[in-house]
Amino acid sequence: MKALQLRRRPALGEPAGWGDGLHPILQRIYAARGVLGPAQAEHRLHRLLSPQQLGGMRQAVVLLAEAIRDGASILVAGDYDCDGATGVAVAVRGLRLLGARSVDYVVPNRFVHGYGLTPELVSTLPAHAQLIVTVDNGIASMAGVAAARARGMRVIVTDHHLPGEQLPAADAIVNPNLQDDTFPSKALAGVGVMFYVLLALRAYLREQGCFGPVPEPDLSVLLDLVALGTVADLVPLDFNNRVLVEAGMKRLRSRRGCAGITALVEASQRSVSTLCTSDLAYAVGPRLNAAGRLEDMRLGVECLLTDDPKLARHYAEQLSAINQERRELQAAMVAEAEQMVASAASVDAAIVGVTLFEPSWHAGVIGLVASKLKERLHRPVIAFAPAGEENPGQLRGSARSIAGFHIRDALAVIDARHPGLIERFGGHAMAAGLSLRTDDYPRFAAAFDGVAREWLNEEQLQAVLYTDGEMPAGMFTLDMARQLRLAGPWGQAFPEPVFDNRFECFSWRVMGERHLRLHLRDPRDDAVHEAVMFNAYDGRPPPAMLRAAYELTINDWQGRESPRLLLRHIEPV
């Protein structure tokens, strides 16, 4: 792999209409992300796309309205990740707000039931369940939907994953990524799709005169959950998603968020009042995801459903403990994976599609291993682990990809070329899951590397870090750091600002075993700036003169705030 290259983002047009209301640095940052004027940065709820534009919506809301009218038993079937957990909480809370009297939920155990609405999960559902509503899953659940309908249950699928050639025979399907769906935003997370269903249901109930003189329910109380699930699932933050996330962040910062998210923020030692999307992505989301990876996601859902702050704190403490266990397990597995890659590279340095398997690995953590190795190698990576005692002789794989390599499409090609090799698969462009027989792993590894070599060229395999250019001298201030923090919401496909400048390494020391704390002198005005770089110390001192790519962040130490550079990359100059 070639060394990381720094490239500066070009402006995607000429900024206009900002006047004096926005700092020129922020205008430059926005222009590099296609935001050229105030209208494109006005994240107000009235600018959300209409729910009526989503295909299948009318059928779904009519079924839900009938179930509410008749007092039917509604069962929400979720997923065991953060998007799924928040989506379940949004569905349960929202349906109750809209008048449903009998709403419960179920989340599959990944080690027992597998992913989605499987026949194994359906067999455990209570006989009184009359309407199943999937959240963040279901589009690939042909057998599960058939099993539910065979038991006399109606099924509404709400999902955002890419569909296969066949769709489940559900009573209604709402998914912006269906081939013939004209909804302008394809980036909604599962929780976002569910929120849109509730918006449409409220509008339908309004048309039917169901609210009468009573004020209709305020669904904006669910937006903190929508924000968390959207950010944690790493879906692109297009304009529509930014509107949803910004509204949710405002609720959280004003301490109007649900007790569970507030408790998780505090358990991660973040400040609710200064919360930013990176806190959701790297502190809150992983705590919820850990439950689904190692234990039972019901713990995470219950944390999001409770309105009791004391109980929420109890759940948050449990989730934090599980997350710590996950971190330790992940560190050991990543270390093993890196040794495997080093050994494989000594035999074949030209491997492009990387596959990894270790019989002792935990199936709940392989996605994180694939993600870490993808970042370090800049190659598509699939990590495998045994599927568990319930599925002897089977492997579960979790895939992570790089720009230019659509991982789900790659799996579809392998499936077409080698029928029966992959037992099940599904996912997105950048992430996917699959299962196959243990004996077929070598054949799959060769097929995956073959497709990766066909599809990826040398330029695509070059790791690149895009920056927003130099920060002008004198702009390394607390005020600028605050403006940058609040100018988002930042996230996938709308990345946090990263700058690059030349510095002299004025002083440095090691924190812990692998982290660096530095003081960098700017040769333009001799100002010295505090900086940190995590997991960067390899026994060698940093260069005396260096170019650094960094984020300008806020260091909050014992209630005192100061600007600090968070280094993403350094190289000698």
Secondary structure, 3 states (H helix, E strand, C coil): CCCCEEEECCCCCCCCCCCCCCCHHHHHHHHCCCCCCHHHHCCCHHHCCCHHHCCCHHHHHHHHHHHHHHCCCEEEECCCCHHHHHHHHHHHHHHHHCCCCCEEEECCCCCCCCCCCCHHHHCCCCCCCCEEEEECCCCCCHHHHHHHHHCCCEEEEECCCCCCCCCCCCCEEECCCCCCCCCCCCCCCHHHHHHHHHHHHHHHHHHCCCCCCCCCCCHHHHHHHHHHHHHHCCCCCCHHHHHHHHHHHHHHHCCCCCHHHHHHHHHCCCCCCCCCHHHHHHHHHHHHHHHHHHCCCHHHHHHHHCCCHHHHHHHHHHHHHHHHHHHHHHHHHHHHHHHHHHHHHHHCCCCCCEEEECCCCCCCCHHHHHHHHHHHHCCCEEEEEECCCCCCCEEEEEEECCCCCCHHHHHHHHHHHCCCCEEEEEECCCEEEEEEEHHHHHHHHHHHHHHHHHHCCCCCCCCEEEECCCCCCCCCCHHHHHHHHHCCCCECCECCCCEEEEEEEEEEEEECCCEEEEEEECCCCCCEEEEEECCCCCCCCCCCEEEEEEEEEEEEECCEEEEEEEEEEEEEC
